[in-house]
Amino acid sequence: MMRAFRLALVVAGLSVMAAQAQVSGQPAPAPADQAPPAAQVQPAPPTNPLPPILPQLGINPPSTAHPPITTSEAAAPAAAPVVTATLPHDLSPWGMFMAADIVVKGVMLGLAFASLVTWTIWLAKAMELATAKRSAGRALRRIEAAENLLEAAGAAAGKSGKLRGAVGQLLSAALSETRRSADLGEDGIKERVAIALSRIEARAGRSMARGTGLLATIGSTAPFVGLFGTVWGIMNSFIGISQAKTTNLAVVAPGIAEALLATAIGLVAAIPAVIIYNVFARAITGYRATLSDASGEILRHLSRDLERRQRAAAPASRSASPVSAAAMASAPLVPAE
């Protein structure tokens, strides 16, 4: 009796397990006392990785409209878009210049030419200003040591016998005006000589300052020209980002580097121009002060020469004064009205 009851329990258990296997899609396990045949083929793994769906839940299994996902498709990761960054082969300044846009190249070339002009003006104007200041200082010392205007002119002319430079022009103008106004009054001579000397000083100052205005222009505009190149390069970088559809720094780096190179060249052109302009402005002011000192010394010599000429003419007037006095004494007195 007990043996029959145990056999019934085993049969019931196998039935339950078979039912569960049909629901889950797996074969029912064989009994323990029955060994599986050696040639039995193992079932293939399910192609649908989704968990089994019980019919009691009211959910339909995947149909042809929604095909099941295979294991290979589920395991394969989504391929990321491959972005090839267009970097220049050479990241040196020359390499970035060659890889730059045509507008940025034009900005860089213009700034390089402006820098070349700055240093050319510095070299030429420094030599001219140094020579003029040295000549004016030497002529001023000779004028101060002279006794009169003619001696000052001879000392300033030197061995060549020709008056040169701005101080020579001052002496020539004073001598010429004195000679042309020999029969005129002293005050008029001094006034006309002073006007001529002031005009010569102004003309010499303008001649010496020629070219420094270009330095001021370069110093004030070069940073903004470089900034224009920077803005253009950054704009191209953002356009490259939009076209590549990626925010990778390798895409935007070349344009930003070219833009910053344009800014650097602009500063290289502007900073020396401003410094050289300020140095030349102070040097030209000192040069004009030297010419003003020379004009003052020339006017002093002219004033002394005119006073000496007046004193030389005084004895002749005194010798003629007794005749006039006797004539005046013999003349009849006219009563005042």
PATIKE-422610 format. One record per residue: y, x, z of N, C-alpha, C in turn; residue in one letter; residue number from 0. Coordinates in pm, whole numbers. Example, Ala and Ser with C-alpha at 12.3 -4.5 7.8 and 13.67 -1.06 7.14 Angstrom:
% PATIKE-422610
[node [-569,1319,780],[-450,1230,780],[-330,1320,780],A,0]
[node [-225,1285,708],[-106,1367,714],[3,1290,787],S,1]
END
This chain:
% PATIKE-422610
[node [-120,83,0],[0,0,0],[125,87,0],M,0]
[node [130,184,81],[245,274,89],[260,352,-41],M,1]
[node [155,390,-101],[163,466,-228],[221,380,-338],R,2]
[node [186,254,-344],[241,165,-446],[389,144,-425],A,3]
[node [432,136,-297],[576,118,-266],[656,240,-308],F,4]
[node [604,360,-284],[673,482,-326],[683,490,-478],R,5]
[node [581,451,-549],[584,454,-695],[689,359,-749],L,6]
[node [704,246,-685],[805,149,-728],[944,204,-710],A,7]
[node [969,277,-597],[1102,338,-573],[1133,443,-679],L,8]
[node [1032,523,-715],[1055,627,-817],[1090,564,-950],V,9]
[node [1022,459,-987],[1050,391,-1115],[1189,331,-1114],V,10]
[node [1231,273,-1000],[1365,214,-991],[1473,320,-1002],A,11]
[node [1450,435,-938],[1548,546,-948],[1563,598,-1090],G,12]
[node [1448,609,-1160],[1456,656,-1299],[1528,557,-1387],L,13]
[node [1512,429,-1359],[1584,327,-1437],[1734,337,-1417],S,14]
[node [1775,355,-1293],[1920,368,-1264],[1976,490,-1332],V,15]
[node [1906,601,-1327],[1953,723,-1390],[1959,709,-1541],M,16]
[node [1865,637,-1599],[1868,616,-1744],[1988,531,-1783],A,17]
[node [2020,433,-1701],[2136,348,-1731],[2266,429,-1724],A,18]
[node [2278,512,-1621],[2397,597,-1610],[2409,695,-1727],Q,19]
[node [2296,747,-1774],[2298,839,-1887],[2343,770,-2014],A,20]
[node [2303,643,-2033],[2348,571,-2150],[2498,546,-2146],Q,21]
[node [2553,521,-2028],[2697,498,-2015],[2775,625,-2041],V,22]
[node [2731,737,-1984],[2804,863,-1999],[2769,939,-2125],S,23]
[node [2676,897,-2203],[2640,965,-2328],[2550,1083,-2308],G,24]
[node [2486,1102,-2190],[2397,1214,-2162],[2255,1162,-2150],Q,25]
[node [2156,1245,-2190],[2016,1200,-2180],[1972,1194,-2035],P,26]
[node [1882,1105,-2012],[1831,1088,-1875],[1746,1207,-1838],A,27]
[node [1754,1252,-1713],[1673,1367,-1671],[1526,1328,-1663],P,28]
[node [1445,1423,-1694],[1300,1400,-1688],[1255,1400,-1545],A,29]
[node [1148,1337,-1520],[1094,1340,-1382],[1058,1480,-1342],P,30]
[node [1050,1496,-1210],[1023,1630,-1157],[884,1677,-1192],A,31]
[node [786,1581,-1200],[652,1625,-1228],[625,1647,-1374],D,32]
[node [722,1614,-1460],[705,1636,-1603],[796,1749,-1648],Q,33]
[node [745,1855,-1699],[823,1969,-1746],[874,1942,-1886],A,34]
[node [998,1984,-1919],[1051,1960,-2055],[976,2044,-2156],P,35]
[node [957,1988,-2273],[886,2066,-2377],[966,2190,-2415],P,36]
[node [898,2294,-2456],[964,2422,-2487],[1047,2413,-2613],A,37]
[node [1009,2331,-2707],[1080,2326,-2836],[1190,2223,-2837],A,38]
[node [1221,2164,-2721],[1324,2061,-2715],[1460,2124,-2745],Q,39]
[node [1537,2060,-2834],[1670,2110,-2873],[1774,2053,-2779],V,40]
[node [1861,2142,-2730],[1967,2098,-2640],[2071,2020,-2719],Q,41]
[node [2122,1914,-2664],[2223,1832,-2737],[2353,1910,-2751],P,42]
[node [2426,1884,-2861],[2556,1951,-2886],[2660,1900,-2788],A,43]
[node [2753,1983,-2751],[2857,1938,-2658],[2942,1830,-2722],P,44]
[node [2997,1743,-2644],[3079,1634,-2700],[3204,1693,-2765],P,45]
[node [3238,1630,-2877],[3359,1675,-2949],[3486,1614,-2894],T,46]
[node [3476,1515,-2814],[3594,1452,-2755],[3610,1502,-2613],N,47]
[node [3720,1578,-2584],[3736,1630,-2449],[3782,1525,-2349],P,48]
[node [3810,1403,-2397],[3858,1301,-2304],[3745,1256,-2213],L,49]
[node [3773,1215,-2095],[3667,1167,-2003],[3607,1038,-2057],P,50]
[node [3483,1013,-2021],[3418,889,-2068],[3489,766,-2015],P,51]
[node [3495,663,-2099],[3566,540,-2064],[3463,432,-2039],I,52]
[node [3469,370,-1924],[3378,264,-1889],[3418,135,-1958],L,53]
[node [3324,59,-2010],[3361,-68,-2075],[3422,-166,-1980],P,54]
[node [3390,-156,-1850],[3443,-250,-1754],[3595,-242,-1743],Q,55]
[node [3658,-127,-1785],[3804,-113,-1770],[3880,-182,-1881],L,56]
[node [3815,-227,-1986],[3884,-298,-2095],[3957,-207,-2190],G,57]
[node [3923,-77,-2197],[3989,19,-2286],[3893,53,-2398],I,58]
[node [3941,38,-2521],[3856,68,-2636],[3847,218,-2657],N,59]
[node [3735,267,-2700],[3722,412,-2728],[3804,450,-2851],P,60]
[node [3830,582,-2875],[3909,626,-2992],[3845,579,-3120],P,61]
[node [3933,534,-3212],[3886,485,-3341],[3929,582,-3450],S,62]
[node [3908,539,-3577],[3948,624,-3689],[4099,637,-3700],T,63]
[node [4171,535,-3647],[4319,546,-3649],[4367,655,-3555],A,64]
[node [4293,680,-3450],[4325,787,-3355],[4204,876,-3344],H,65]
[node [4187,972,-3434],[4064,1054,-3432],[4062,1140,-3307],P,66]
[node [3943,1169,-3260],[3932,1255,-3140],[3973,1397,-3171],P,67]
[node [4023,1464,-3069],[4067,1604,-3080],[3947,1694,-3059],I,68]
[node [3926,1779,-3155],[3813,1871,-3144],[3845,1979,-3043],T,69]
[node [3743,2051,-3001],[3761,2156,-2900],[3842,2273,-2955],T,70]
[node [3820,2307,-3083],[3893,2420,-3141],[4041,2389,-3155],S,71]
[node [4073,2259,-3193],[4212,2222,-3204],[4280,2217,-3068],E,72]
[node [4209,2173,-2967],[4269,2166,-2834],[4291,2304,-2775],A,73]
[node [4203,2398,-2806],[4216,2531,-2747],[4320,2616,-2817],A,74]
[node [4350,2587,-2946],[4444,2671,-3020],[4587,2641,-2976],A,75]
[node [4662,2740,-2929],[4801,2715,-2888],[4890,2697,-3009],P,76]
[node [5002,2631,-2985],[5099,2609,-3093],[5163,2742,-3131],A,77]
[node [5166,2767,-3261],[5221,2894,-3309],[5374,2890,-3303],A,78]
[node [5433,2990,-3237],[5579,2997,-3226],[5638,3044,-3358],A,79]
[node [5758,2996,-3392],[5820,3043,-3518],[5851,3191,-3512],P,80]
[node [5812,3259,-3617],[5834,3403,-3623],[5976,3428,-3674],V,81]
[node [6055,3503,-3598],[6193,3534,-3633],[6202,3684,-3659],V,82]
[node [6243,3716,-3774],[6264,3857,-3809],[6412,3888,-3800],T,83]
[node [6452,3971,-3708],[6592,4005,-3688],[6636,4108,-3791],A,84]
[node [6748,4078,-3851],[6803,4170,-3952],[6894,4271,-3882],T,85]
[node [6835,4373,-3827],[6911,4478,-3761],[6936,4592,-3857],L,86]
[node [7049,4657,-3847],[7073,4774,-3934],[6979,4887,-3897],P,87]
[node [6952,4970,-3996],[6862,5082,-3969],[6930,5187,-3881],H,88]
[node [7060,5199,-3891],[7134,5300,-3816],[7239,5229,-3731],D,89]
[node [7233,5247,-3599],[7327,5184,-3508],[7444,5275,-3473],L,90]
[node [7466,5381,-3549],[7583,5465,-3530],[7707,5394,-3586],S,91]
[node [7827,5443,-3555],[7948,5378,-3611],[7945,5369,-3764],P,92]
[node [7898,5475,-3829],[7892,5470,-3975],[7791,5366,-4024],W,93]
[node [7676,5358,-3957],[7576,5260,-3994],[7625,5117,-3973],G,94]
[node [7695,5092,-3863],[7750,4959,-3840],[7860,4927,-3941],M,95]
[node [7938,5028,-3981],[8039,5004,-4083],[7976,4966,-4216],F,96]
[node [7869,5034,-4254],[7804,5004,-4381],[7736,4868,-4379],M,97]
[node [7691,4822,-4261],[7625,4692,-4252],[7721,4578,-4225],A,98]
[node [7850,4606,-4212],[7946,4503,-4176],[7979,4416,-4297],A,99]
[node [8043,4303,-4266],[8090,4213,-4370],[8206,4276,-4446],D,100]
[node [8233,4224,-4567],[8337,4283,-4651],[8475,4268,-4586],I,101]
[node [8497,4157,-4514],[8627,4139,-4447],[8641,4237,-4332],V,102]
[node [8535,4255,-4254],[8539,4350,-4143],[8556,4492,-4196],V,103]
[node [8492,4522,-4307],[8511,4655,-4368],[8656,4676,-4409],K,104]
[node [8719,4574,-4467],[8859,4587,-4505],[8948,4610,-4386],G,105]
[node [8921,4540,-4276],[9000,4560,-4154],[8984,4702,-4102],V,106]
[node [8860,4752,-4100],[8836,4887,-4051],[8904,4991,-4138],M,107]
[node [8899,4974,-4270],[8963,5070,-4360],[9115,5068,-4343],L,108]
[node [9172,4950,-4327],[9316,4941,-4306],[9360,5007,-4177],G,109]
[node [9283,4988,-4071],[9317,5052,-3944],[9298,5203,-3950],L,110]
[node [9196,5248,-4021],[9178,5393,-4036],[9294,5455,-4115],A,111]
[node [9341,5385,-4218],[9457,5435,-4295],[9582,5436,-4208],F,112]
[node [9600,5334,-4125],[9715,5331,-4034],[9710,5447,-3935],A,113]
[node [9591,5479,-3885],[9578,5593,-3796],[9612,5724,-3867],S,114]
[node [9569,5737,-3993],[9601,5857,-4071],[9752,5869,-4092],L,115]
[node [9818,5758,-4121],[9964,5759,-4138],[10033,5799,-4007],V,116]
[node [9981,5752,-3895],[10040,5786,-3765],[10038,5936,-3740],T,117]
[node [9923,5997,-3761],[9913,6140,-3735],[9989,6222,-3838],W,118]
[node [10002,6172,-3961],[10083,6242,-4062],[10230,6242,-4023],T,119]
[node [10280,6126,-3980],[10420,6117,-3936],[10443,6205,-3814],I,120]
[node [10345,6207,-3724],[10361,6292,-3605],[10375,6438,-3644],W,121]
[node [10291,6486,-3735],[10296,6626,-3774],[10427,6660,-3845],L,122]
[node [10466,6577,-3943],[10587,6607,-4020],[10712,6592,-3934],A,123]
[node [10720,6485,-3856],[10841,6461,-3777],[10852,6558,-3660],K,124]
[node [10740,6599,-3604],[10747,6696,-3495],[10802,6830,-3543],A,125]
[node [10757,6875,-3659],[10810,7000,-3714],[10959,6987,-3749],M,126]
[node [10996,6875,-3810],[11137,6855,-3848],[11227,6847,-3725],E,127]
[node [11183,6773,-3625],[11265,6756,-3505],[11276,6886,-3426],L,128]
[node [11168,6962,-3417],[11173,7089,-3345],[11268,7187,-3415],A,129]
[node [11262,7192,-3547],[11351,7282,-3621],[11497,7241,-3606],T,130]
[node [11525,7111,-3615],[11663,7062,-3604],[11719,7086,-3464],A,131]
[node [11640,7063,-3361],[11689,7085,-3225],[11714,7232,-3198],K,132]
[node [11628,7317,-3245],[11648,7460,-3226],[11773,7509,-3299],R,133]
[node [11794,7462,-3422],[11913,7503,-3498],[12040,7449,-3434],S,134]
[node [12038,7324,-3390],[12157,7266,-3327],[12190,7334,-3195],A,135]
[node [12090,7368,-3117],[12116,7438,-2991],[12174,7577,-3012],G,136]
[node [12121,7648,-3110],[12175,7781,-3139],[12319,7772,-3189],R,137]
[node [12350,7677,-3278],[12487,7661,-3328],[12582,7618,-3217],A,138]
[node [12535,7534,-3126],[12620,7491,-3016],[12659,7608,-2926],L,139]
[node [12567,7696,-2898],[12598,7813,-2815],[12699,7904,-2885],R,140]
[node [12689,7920,-3016],[12784,8004,-3089],[12922,7941,-3093],R,141]
[node [12928,7808,-3104],[13058,7740,-3105],[13126,7753,-2969],I,142]
[node [13049,7740,-2863],[13107,7753,-2729],[13162,7893,-2705],E,143]
[node [13102,7995,-2763],[13148,8133,-2741],[13265,8171,-2831],A,144]
[node [13299,8091,-2932],[13407,8125,-3026],[13543,8094,-2962],A,145]
[node [13649,8153,-3023],[13786,8137,-2972],[13863,8028,-3048],E,146]
[node [13831,8009,-3175],[13898,7906,-3253],[13799,7844,-3350],N,147]
[node [13850,7749,-3431],[13761,7675,-3518],[13706,7762,-3632],L,148]
[node [13790,7849,-3688],[13743,7935,-3797],[13638,8033,-3748],L,149]
[node [13659,8089,-3629],[13560,8180,-3573],[13430,8109,-3540],E,150]
[node [13440,7984,-3495],[13320,7906,-3466],[13242,7878,-3594],A,151]
[node [13314,7849,-3704],[13247,7825,-3831],[13178,7951,-3881],A,152]
[node [13244,8066,-3867],[13181,8190,-3909],[13059,8225,-3826],G,153]
[node [13067,8198,-3694],[12952,8226,-3607],[12836,8133,-3637],A,154]
[node [12865,8005,-3667],[12757,7910,-3696],[12694,7938,-3832],A,155]
[node [12772,7993,-3926],[12717,8022,-4058],[12619,8138,-4054],A,156]
[node [12641,8235,-3967],[12551,8348,-3954],[12565,8445,-4068],G,157]
[node [12457,8518,-4097],[12460,8621,-4201],[12467,8562,-4341],K,158]
[node [12413,8442,-4359],[12414,8382,-4493],[12554,8338,-4536],S,159]
[node [12642,8311,-4440],[12778,8267,-4474],[12786,8122,-4515],G,160]
[node [12680,8043,-4499],[12680,7902,-4535],[12648,7818,-4412],K,161]
[node [12725,7712,-4396],[12703,7621,-4285],[12587,7527,-4320],L,162]
[node [12485,7526,-4234],[12367,7445,-4259],[12338,7358,-4138],R,163]
[node [12265,7254,-4163],[12227,7166,-4055],[12336,7065,-4021],G,164]
[node [12306,6982,-3922],[12401,6879,-3882],[12526,6939,-3820],A,165]
[node [12511,7047,-3741],[12627,7111,-3681],[12714,7175,-3789],V,166]
[node [12654,7231,-3892],[12730,7286,-4004],[12811,7178,-4074],G,167]
[node [12751,7057,-4088],[12826,6946,-4148],[12944,6906,-4060],Q,168]
[node [12927,6911,-3931],[13038,6878,-3840],[13153,6978,-3856],L,169]
[node [13119,7105,-3862],[13223,7207,-3878],[13291,7196,-4014],L,170]
[node [13216,7170,-4118],[13274,7156,-4251],[13369,7037,-4258],S,171]
[node [13330,6924,-4195],[13417,6808,-4196],[13547,6835,-4120],A,172]
[node [13539,6905,-4006],[13660,6934,-3929],[13753,7028,-4005],A,173]
[node [13699,7132,-4067],[13783,7226,-4144],[13845,7158,-4266],L,174]
[node [13767,7074,-4333],[13819,7007,-4452],[13932,6911,-4416],S,175]
[node [13915,6836,-4308],[14021,6742,-4269],[14145,6815,-4221],E,176]
[node [14128,6927,-4154],[14244,7005,-4109],[14321,7061,-4228],T,177]
[node [14250,7107,-4326],[14317,7162,-4444],[14389,7053,-4523],R,178]
[node [14330,6938,-4536],[14391,6830,-4613],[14507,6765,-4539],R,179]
[node [14512,6778,-4407],[14618,6716,-4328],[14711,6821,-4267],S,180]
[node [14736,6931,-4338],[14820,7039,-4283],[14964,6995,-4263],A,181]
[node [15014,6904,-4346],[15153,6861,-4337],[15171,6732,-4261],D,182]
[node [15064,6689,-4189],[15069,6562,-4115],[15070,6589,-3965],L,183]
[node [15081,6482,-3889],[15091,6495,-3744],[14959,6532,-3679],G,184]
[node [14969,6587,-3559],[14850,6634,-3487],[14762,6519,-3442],E,185]
[node [14823,6413,-3394],[14743,6300,-3344],[14661,6237,-3456],D,186]
[node [14719,6224,-3575],[14645,6169,-3687],[14530,6258,-3729],G,187]
[node [14552,6390,-3723],[14443,6483,-3758],[14326,6468,-3661],I,188]
[node [14356,6463,-3533],[14250,6450,-3433],[14172,6320,-3451],K,189]
[node [14243,6213,-3477],[14177,6084,-3493],[14085,6083,-3614],E,190]
[node [14134,6134,-3726],[14052,6134,-3847],[13931,6226,-3833],R,191]
[node [13951,6343,-3767],[13837,6433,-3746],[13733,6369,-3654],V,192]
[node [13777,6298,-3551],[13683,6232,-3459],[13602,6125,-3532],A,193]
[node [13667,6049,-3621],[13594,5947,-3698],[13488,6013,-3788],I,194]
[node [13527,6121,-3856],[13432,6189,-3944],[13314,6245,-3867],A,195]
[node [13340,6302,-3749],[13231,6359,-3669],[13136,6251,-3619],L,196]
[node [13189,6136,-3577],[13103,6028,-3529],[13012,5975,-3640],S,197]
[node [13066,5967,-3764],[12985,5921,-3876],[12874,6020,-3909],R,198]
[node [12905,6146,-3899],[12802,6248,-3928],[12692,6244,-3822],I,199]
[node [12729,6224,-3697],[12629,6213,-3590],[12537,6094,-3615],E,200]
[node [12596,5979,-3649],[12514,5861,-3672],[12421,5881,-3791],A,201]
[node [12472,5944,-3898],[12388,5967,-4015],[12274,6064,-3984],R,202]
[node [12302,6166,-3904],[12196,6261,-3867],[12092,6195,-3778],A,203]
[node [12137,6106,-3688],[12040,6035,-3605],[11951,5942,-3684],G,204]
[node [12009,5871,-3782],[11927,5784,-3867],[11829,5865,-3951],R,205]
[node [11874,5978,-4002],[11784,6061,-4081],[11668,6114,-3998],S,206]
[node [11697,6150,-3874],[11590,6201,-3789],[11495,6090,-3745],M,207]
[node [11544,5967,-3732],[11460,5856,-3688],[11384,5791,-3802],A,208]
[node [11403,5838,-3925],[11333,5780,-4039],[11182,5804,-4027],R,209]
[node [11106,5698,-4034],[10960,5705,-4022],[10908,5662,-3887],G,210]
[node [10991,5666,-3784],[10945,5624,-3652],[10931,5473,-3643],T,211]
[node [11003,5399,-3726],[10986,5253,-3725],[10846,5213,-3769],G,212]
[node [10787,5290,-3859],[10650,5262,-3900],[10553,5281,-3784],L,213]
[node [10581,5380,-3700],[10497,5400,-3580],[10504,5279,-3488],L,214]
[node [10625,5225,-3471],[10640,5106,-3387],[10564,4987,-3445],A,215]
[node [10569,4973,-3577],[10497,4863,-3642],[10346,4877,-3624],T,216]
[node [10295,4997,-3643],[10150,5020,-3626],[10109,4996,-3483],I,217]
[node [10189,5044,-3389],[10153,5028,-3248],[10152,4883,-3203],G,218]
[node [10235,4799,-3264],[10242,4660,-3221],[10146,4567,-3295],S,219]
[node [10108,4603,-3417],[10022,4513,-3496],[9877,4555,-3505],T,220]
[node [9846,4682,-3483],[9707,4728,-3498],[9609,4656,-3404],A,221]
[node [9644,4631,-3276],[9548,4558,-3192],[9517,4419,-3244],P,222]
[node [9617,4351,-3300],[9593,4216,-3350],[9510,4219,-3479],F,223]
[node [9529,4320,-3561],[9446,4333,-3680],[9300,4358,-3639],V,224]
[node [9279,4446,-3540],[9144,4466,-3489],[9086,4341,-3428],G,225]
[node [9170,4261,-3361],[9123,4134,-3305],[9080,4037,-3414],L,226]
[node [9150,4039,-3527],[9108,3956,-3639],[8968,3996,-3687],F,227]
[node [8942,4126,-3699],[8808,4170,-3735],[8704,4128,-3632],G,228]
[node [8741,4130,-3505],[8648,4088,-3400],[8613,3941,-3413],T,229]
[node [8715,3858,-3434],[8691,3714,-3448],[8603,3686,-3569],V,230]
[node [8629,3756,-3679],[8548,3733,-3800],[8403,3775,-3777],W,231]
[node [8381,3888,-3712],[8243,3932,-3686],[8168,3838,-3594],G,232]
[node [8234,3787,-3490],[8167,3694,-3399],[8138,3561,-3469],I,233]
[node [8229,3519,-3556],[8204,3397,-3634],[8079,3413,-3721],M,234]
[node [8065,3527,-3786],[7944,3551,-3865],[7819,3554,-3779],N,235]
[node [7831,3604,-3656],[7716,3606,-3566],[7671,3465,-3531],S,236]
[node [7763,3377,-3502],[7726,3238,-3470],[7669,3167,-3593],F,237]
[node [7720,3199,-3710],[7661,3142,-3832],[7517,3189,-3847],I,238]
[node [7490,3317,-3818],[7354,3367,-3824],[7262,3298,-3723],G,239]
[node [7315,3266,-3605],[7235,3193,-3506],[7198,3055,-3557],I,240]
[node [7295,2986,-3617],[7266,2851,-3667],[7166,2854,-3783],S,241]
[node [7173,2954,-3867],[7080,2962,-3980],[6939,3001,-3935],Q,242]
[node [6929,3090,-3837],[6797,3134,-3790],[6734,3035,-3694],A,243]
[node [6814,2940,-3641],[6765,2839,-3547],[6698,2906,-3426],K,244]
[node [6761,3007,-3375],[6710,3076,-3258],[6827,3139,-3183],T,245]
[node [6808,3157,-3055],[6911,3221,-2972],[6872,3364,-2936],T,246]
[node [6786,3422,-3016],[6745,3560,-2990],[6865,3654,-3002],N,247]
[node [6881,3742,-2906],[6995,3834,-2905],[6990,3931,-3023],L,248]
[node [6871,3958,-3074],[6860,4051,-3187],[6927,3997,-3312],A,249]
[node [6944,3865,-3322],[7007,3806,-3439],[7157,3821,-3432],V,250]
[node [7215,3807,-3312],[7360,3807,-3297],[7415,3946,-3264],V,251]
[node [7330,4039,-3226],[7377,4171,-3183],[7449,4249,-3293],A,252]
[node [7401,4255,-3417],[7472,4335,-3518],[7614,4288,-3543],P,253]
[node [7635,4157,-3555],[7769,4106,-3579],[7864,4135,-3465],G,254]
[node [7816,4123,-3343],[7901,4152,-3228],[7934,4300,-3223],I,255]
[node [7838,4386,-3254],[7864,4530,-3255],[7968,4566,-3360],A,256]
[node [7959,4507,-3478],[8059,4534,-3582],[8196,4484,-3540],E,257]
[node [8200,4367,-3475],[8327,4313,-3429],[8392,4404,-3324],A,258]
[node [8314,4452,-3231],[8366,4541,-3128],[8410,4674,-3189],L,259]
[node [8342,4720,-3293],[8385,4843,-3360],[8522,4825,-3425],L,260]
[node [8548,4708,-3482],[8682,4681,-3539],[8788,4683,-3431],A,261]
[node [8759,4627,-3316],[8855,4630,-3206],[8880,4772,-3159],T,262]
[node [8774,4852,-3150],[8791,4991,-3106],[8878,5070,-3203],A,263]
[node [8857,5051,-3333],[8939,5123,-3430],[9085,5078,-3421],I,264]
[node [9107,4949,-3396],[9244,4902,-3379],[9314,4967,-3261],G,265]
[node [9242,4984,-3150],[9302,5051,-3034],[9324,5199,-3062],L,266]
[node [9232,5261,-3134],[9249,5402,-3169],[9373,5423,-3255],V,267]
[node [9405,5326,-3340],[9524,5337,-3424],[9651,5302,-3348],A,268]
[node [9643,5210,-3252],[9763,5159,-3187],[9811,5248,-3073],A,269]
[node [9720,5296,-2991],[9760,5371,-2871],[9834,5500,-2906],I,270]
[node [9783,5586,-2997],[9861,5705,-3032],[9994,5673,-3097],P,271]
[node [10000,5564,-3176],[10127,5529,-3241],[10234,5495,-3138],A,272]
[node [10197,5421,-3035],[10294,5385,-2932],[10340,5509,-2854],V,273]
[node [10245,5595,-2819],[10280,5715,-2744],[10370,5807,-2826],I,274]
[node [10335,5829,-2953],[10416,5918,-3038],[10554,5859,-3062],I,275]
[node [10562,5727,-3078],[10694,5665,-3098],[10784,5686,-2976],Y,276]
[node [10729,5668,-2857],[10810,5689,-2735],[10854,5835,-2721],N,277]
[node [10766,5928,-2753],[10803,6069,-2746],[10914,6102,-2846],V,278]
[node [10902,6051,-2968],[11004,6077,-3069],[11136,6010,-3033],F,279]
[node [11131,5892,-2975],[11255,5823,-2936],[11332,5906,-2834],A,280]
[node [11262,5961,-2735],[11330,6046,-2636],[11381,6176,-2699],R,281]
[node [11303,6234,-2789],[11345,6359,-2853],[11466,6337,-2943],A,282]
[node [11470,6227,-3015],[11584,6198,-3102],[11709,6170,-3019],I,283]
[node [11693,6105,-2906],[11807,6083,-2816],[11863,6216,-2767],T,284]
[node [11777,6310,-2733],[11824,6443,-2692],[11890,6517,-2806],G,285]
[node [11839,6501,-2928],[11900,6567,-3044],[12039,6513,-3071],Y,286]
[node [12056,6382,-3061],[12188,6324,-3081],[12284,6364,-2969],R,287]
[node [12233,6384,-2850],[12319,6434,-2741],[12367,6576,-2772],A,288]
[node [12280,6658,-2830],[12322,6794,-2869],[12430,6789,-2976],T,289]
[node [12416,6701,-3074],[12519,6686,-3176],[12650,6635,-3116],L,290]
[node [12640,6547,-3018],[12762,6499,-2951],[12832,6611,-2876],S,291]
[node [12755,6699,-2814],[12816,6815,-2747],[12885,6906,-2849],D,292]
[node [12821,6926,-2964],[12883,7009,-3068],[13012,6945,-3119],A,293]
[node [13013,6813,-3134],[13136,6745,-3177],[13246,6761,-3075],S,294]
[node [13211,6753,-2948],[13312,6774,-2844],[13370,6914,-2847],G,295]
[node [13286,7015,-2868],[13336,7152,-2877],[13425,7172,-3000],E,296]
[node [13390,7110,-3111],[13473,7120,-3232],[13609,7055,-3210],I,297]
[node [13613,6941,-3145],[13741,6875,-3117],[13825,6958,-3021],L,298]
[node [13762,7024,-2928],[13838,7111,-2837],[13901,7228,-2913],R,299]
[node [13823,7292,-3001],[13879,7401,-3083],[13992,7349,-3173],H,300]
[node [13975,7231,-3229],[14079,7175,-3316],[14206,7147,-3238],L,301]
[node [14190,7094,-3118],[14308,7066,-3037],[14383,7194,-3001],S,302]
[node [14310,7299,-2967],[14375,7426,-2936],[14443,7486,-3059],R,303]
[node [14378,7478,-3175],[14438,7532,-3297],[14566,7458,-3334],D,304]
[node [14565,7326,-3318],[14685,7249,-3351],[14798,7280,-3253],L,305]
[node [14764,7299,-3129],[14870,7333,-3032],[14924,7473,-3057],E,306]
[node [14839,7567,-3095],[14887,7701,-3129],[14979,7697,-3252],R,307]
[node [14941,7615,-3350],[15026,7604,-3468],[15161,7542,-3434],R,308]
[node [15160,7446,-3343],[15286,7386,-3302],[15373,7487,-3228],Q,309]
[node [15312,7569,-3144],[15391,7670,-3073],[15441,7778,-3168],R,310]
[node [15364,7809,-3270],[15410,7908,-3367],[15529,7855,-3446],A,311]
[node [15533,7726,-3468],[15645,7668,-3541],[15765,7641,-3452],A,312]
[node [15752,7655,-3321],[15863,7627,-3229],[15976,7728,-3241],A,313]
[node [15955,7865,-3254],[16069,7957,-3266],[16155,7930,-3388],P,314]
[node [16097,7888,-3498],[16177,7857,-3616],[16268,7739,-3590],A,315]
[node [16220,7643,-3519],[16303,7527,-3488],[16413,7563,-3389],S,316]
[node [16385,7659,-3295],[16487,7698,-3200],[16597,7781,-3268],R,317]
[node [16561,7863,-3368],[16662,7940,-3440],[16755,7850,-3521],S,318]
[node [16706,7738,-3563],[16789,7643,-3638],[16865,7548,-3548],A,319]
[node [16836,7548,-3422],[16901,7455,-3330],[17049,7488,-3304],S,320]
[node [17102,7620,-3296],[17245,7641,-3275],[17331,7586,-3386],P,321]
[node [17290,7596,-3510],[17367,7543,-3624],[17383,7394,-3610],V,322]
[node [17274,7332,-3576],[17280,7187,-3561],[17366,7148,-3443],S,323]
[node [17363,7233,-3337],[17446,7202,-3220],[17594,7217,-3252],A,324]
[node [17631,7323,-3330],[17771,7342,-3368],[17816,7230,-3460],A,325]
[node [17728,7190,-3549],[17765,7077,-3638],[17787,6951,-3560],A,326]
[node [17700,6932,-3462],[17714,6812,-3379],[17843,6819,-3297],M,327]
[node [17885,6942,-3253],[18007,6953,-3173],[18132,6928,-3256],A,328]
[node [18129,6968,-3382],[18246,6948,-3467],[18255,6807,-3522],S,329]
[node [18148,6734,-3509],[18150,6597,-3559],[18234,6509,-3469],A,330]
[node [18312,6412,-3523],[18395,6323,-3442],[18311,6234,-3355],P,331]
[node [18360,6205,-3239],[18289,6117,-3146],[18315,5974,-3188],L,332]
[node [18216,5898,-3187],[18222,5755,-3222],[18198,5677,-3093],V,333]
[node [18295,5596,-3059],[18272,5520,-2935],[18155,5424,-2949],P,334]
[node [18085,5409,-2839],[17970,5315,-2839],[18021,5174,-2842],A,335]
[node [17955,5093,-2912],[17993,4954,-2921],[17946,4878,-2798],E,336]
END
